[in-house]
Amino acid sequence: MYMLILLLCCSSRVSGEDQELILKVDPLTESCFFEYGSVDDQIVAEYEVLDGGHGEFDISFTLTDPAGRILVADFKKGGEIHRMYAKLNGSYKFCFDNTFSAFNTKTVYFEIDIFNSTGLEQTDPLIELFNETLKNVANINTTIRHVKEYLDYVEAKQKMSKVDHAKSRRLAEAIFMKVNRYSFFVLFAMIFTSLIQIFMVKGIFDEKSYAHRMMSFLDY
């Protein structure tokens, strides 16, 4: 398994455990990354907008093959998971586009994995054993591949659920702050109105007060 490492204008292939990456895309900008893939490699791309400011939890995403053909084009989405197989050898381009937003910076969680043609590490002893003892049963490798793909999909959905929880918590905190500000404004208005009422009532009974003179003038 190979993970996308944040790079600009270059790419590299590394092996190891999955990594969860966070990217900030400024307004009116586009951030692009490259990852090398071979024919029949499986490409799994997933992303989720964690924060966008002013409730804009969306971003545009494109995936382009080495020949320049656009394989995926998402416009202003909050998140998505894409799975496909590489048809060409070369660098695949992944872009996050925030040019449609003039003021809001988008915080994006994303993970891009590229698996070899078997869906497992080729040096896995279990795969070597199957290839040696069951080399005439071609559907065994296919079955293992499908099981591994399904497990990867379940793991991805669990990660996306965790990201959704974090986004919901951010939204709830933002709403809580707005309610607090509105409550303070209402409280201030109530106190101010009460003071005016007290002043008016008191002035009615004070012949020298401005309020009493105004009331007397209205009586005429």
Sequence and secondary structure as in RCSB ss.txt:
>XXXX:A:sequence
MYMLILLLCCSSRVSGEDQELILKVDPLTESCFFEYGSVDDQIVAEYEVLDGGHGEFDISFTLTDPAGRILVADF
KKGGEIHRMYAKLNGSYKFCFDNTFSAFNTKTVYFEIDIFNSTGLEQTDPLIELFNETLKNVANINTTIRHVKEY
LDYVEAKQKMSKVDHAKSRRLAEAIFMKVNRYSFFVLFAMIFTSLIQIFMVKGIFDEKSYAHRMMSFLDY
>XXXX:A:secstr
 EE    SS     BSS   EEEEE TT EEEEEEEE TT EEEEEEEEEE STT   EEEEEE TTS EEEEEE
EESEEEEEEE  SSEEEEEEEE TT SS  EEEEEEEEEE TTSS TT HHHHHHHHHSTT THHHHHHHHHHHH
HHHHHHHHHHHHHHHHHHHHHHHHHHHHHHHHHHHHHHHHHHHHHHHHHHHHHHT TTSHHHHHHHHHH 
